[in-house]
């Protein structure tokens, strides 16, 4: 009898320690998941926790359906929920980026958040998706971990994360680091103008597109001496989609000084780090082969 009692007590202790270990593991996995979301400059906002049972019923939080019909009160509540997540995330951005976060971008972020959370909950899985806006990047998704207090059921946590466009971790060395000048610093020599591009007789559509485009840049200070800047082609979205390539000609203190823009982002942006302004030149080629050279003095 005594032996049986000891075995029962030992089994109870094993179950207790096992549950405590699982609880600690769940807490750590949830914390690690949030840290992973916020790594890389992302400012995240999290919604209420969701259980698998709630997700199967189609609820993001009590009384809020992820399968709401267009034009209904449920859809308005769903949009308000997404707007609140986006607002919380935007509040953590740098003031300059927050000012540039337009109303249209907020609407795009809302639609993207609702669509992503709906797809992930329908598939009963954690994950995330990213979308580029003009002045910011948005990431929406679901975290998942176990909750012992509810019988070890899965908990889903929707989130939306924002960061400034062209963000780069200051702890990482940049391939685009502008070379420091010798002391005393020489007078900067700007790129020569070079021959003007011949203005061929272009179809009206190509001519209109090239006339509507322009070269611009944004910048943010890294320290008392250096700035990170992003150059891009600006213009109507319909014309930006027609750009095949953008070739940037940087100051000769950059190595290499001729680089291609990012063809996977609107406006084919290029991000670099530097200490001085100069006249930047960019050659734009449209899908039909029409091209034009643009010049812009960097602004810090």
N, C-alpha and C positions, 0 to 999 in steps of 0.2 A: 504493500500500500504506500509506504513511504517513498519507494522508488518511483511509483506511478506519479505521485505528487511532484517529485523533483522533475520528472520528464515534462509534466504539464507546465511547471513554472519555467523550465528552460525554453519550451516551445513558445510560451507567451513572451518571454524576453526577446527571442529571435524575431517574432512578429513585430514587437514594438520597435526594436532597432531597425528592422527592415523597413517599416513604415516611415520612421524618422529619416532614414537614409534616402528613401524615395522622395520624401518631402523636400529635403535639402537639395536633392538633384533637380527637382522640378523648379525650385526657386532659383537655383543657379542657372538652369537652362533658360528660364524666362529672362533673367538679368543679362545673360550672355547674348540672347537674341536681341534685346533692346540695344545693347552696346554695339552689336553688329549693324543694326539699322542706323544708328547715329554716327558710325565711323565715316570718315571722309568728308566732314563738314556738313552733314545733314542735320537740319533742325526738325525734330519729329514731334508730332502730337498724337496721342493715343486715345482711342475711344473706350467705351465700356467693354468689359470682358464678355465673351460669348461662349456658351457651351455647345457641344455637338447637337444636343436636342434642340436648342434655340435655332441653330443654323439650319437644321432640317425643316423647321417650321418656317424658315425664311425671315427671321427677325435679326436685325442688326443690334437693336436694343429694345427693351420692352415697348411694344406698340409701334415699332418702326419696321416695316417690311422692306426687304431688299428686292422684292419682286413687284414693287409698286407699279401701277399703270400710269402712263403719261397723262398729265392733266388732272390727276386725282389729288386729294388731300394727303394721301400717303406719300406720293411723289414729292410734294412740297416739303413734307417733314424729312424725307430722305435727303433732299437738297440742302435743307437747313443744317442737318447733321454733318454733311460733307463740308459745307461752308464753314462751320465752326472748327472742324479739324484743320482746314486750310488756313483759317484766320489765326489759330493758335500757332501753327508752324511758321507762318509769315511773321508773326510777332517776334520770333527769335532771330530773324535775319538781321544783317547789318542795316542801319537806317537807309543808306543809299540804295541798297537793293530793294528794300521794302517800298520805297517811294517809286521805284521803277516797275514794281509788280502791278501791272495794269488790271483794270476791271475784266478785260477779255481774258487775260491769263488766269485770273481767279475762276472765271467760268469754265475755262478749259481744265483747270486743276480739279474743280468740283466734278465735272463729267467723268474725268479720268478716274477719280477716286471711287465714285459710285460704281462704275463699270468694273474696275479691278476687284473691289471687294465682293461684288455680286458674283463674278466668275469664280473667285477663289472659294467662297462659301458654298457655291453650288457644287464645286468639285471636292469639298471637304479637305482642303489642304492649305498649308502655310506657303508663303511665297511673296514675291513683290514684282512690280513692273515699273519701268521708268519712262518718262516723257520729257522732251525738251520744250521749254517755252522760250520766248524772246530774251527775257532777262533773268530767268531762273530755271532750275530743273526741279521736277516733282517726282517723288517716288511714293507709291501707294501699295499696301499689301496687308498681310495677316501674319501675326505671330501665333504660335501654338505651343502650349505646354500643359502639364497635368496638374490637377488640383485635388489634393487628398481630401480636403474638407467636403468635397462633393462626390466622394467615392471614386477618386482617381479618374474622373472624366476629363476629356480634352477641353481646354479653354482657348478660345480664339480671341485675339486682340487686334482689331483693325487699327491701322495707323496711316498717316500721310506725313511725308518728310520733304522739306524744301532746302535748296542751297543755291547760292549765287551762281550765275552762269560763268563757266570757265574756272570754277573753283579748282585749286590745286593745293595739296597739303604742303605747307611751308617746311615740313620736316624732310621732304623729299627733294633731292637735287633735281634741277631742271636741265633738260637738254638745251633749253633756250636761254640759258644764263648769259646775259650780255657781258662781254669781257671787260674787266676793269681797266681804265686807262692808266698809263704811267703818270707819275707825279713829276712836275705839275701837269694837269690834264691838258691835252692839246685842244685846239679849237676844232669843234666837230665839223667834219666835212659831209655835206649832204650828198645824197645820190644825184648823179647828173640826170638831167631831164630825159636825155635820149630822144630819138626820133619819135615824132607823134605817129600814132597808129593811123594808117590810111583809112579814111572814112569811105568805105565801099557803099555802093547803092544797096541798102538793106531793105528787105521786105518791111512794110509798115509795122508789123507786129514785133519784129526784132528791134527796130529802131525805137519804138515806144518803150520796150523793155529796158534797153540800154540807157535811154534818157531818164527813166524813172529810178534807176539804181544809183547808189552813192556809196562811198567808202567812209566808214566811221569807226570810232573805238570807244571802249569804256576802260576804266583803270581804277585800281585800288592800291593804297600804300602797303608795302610789306614791312618797311622800317623807315628810319629817318633818311635813307639814301635811295632805296630801291622801290620800284613800282612794278606791279603786275598789270599788264594791259592785254585786252582782247580786241583785235581788229576784225571787222566783218563787213560784208556788203549788206546794205540796208535798202528796203524798198517793199512794194506790195508783195504779199505772199505768192500770188499767181506768177509773178515775174521771178521771184527767188527760186521757185521750183524749176525754172527753165535753165538755171545755171549748170553747166557741165563741170567747170573747174574755175578756181581762183588761184593765181600764182602771185605770191607776195614778194616784193623786193625790199629787204630790210637794209638798215645802215650797215656799212662794211665792218663794223665792230662785232656784228653777229657772225657766227660760224655754224652752219652755212648761212649765207645772207639771202638766199632765194629758197622759198619754201611753199608748199602747197597747203591750201586751206582744208579744213575738215569737211569732206564732201557729204558726210552723214548728218550734218547739222544745217539748219537754215542759215543762209548767208555765208556758208563756208568759212567759219571763224578761224582765227589763228591767235593763240595765247602765248605770250612771251614775258620775260622779266628783264627790266632795264633800268638805267639810271638817268637817261637823257632823252629829250624829245628829238624827233627828226621827221622829215617828210617821207611818208610811206607811200609806195606805189603798188597797185594791185591790177593785174591783168585778168579780166573776166571773159570767159568763153561760154557762149550759150550752146544749147543742145544742137542748134542748126549750124554751128560754126561761126556765127557772128561774134565779134569781140570788140572790146574797148578797154583802154587803160585809164585808171582813176588814180588821183593823188589826194593825199590827206595829211595834214600836219598833226602828229600825235598830240593828244591833250591829256595831261595828268591832273 
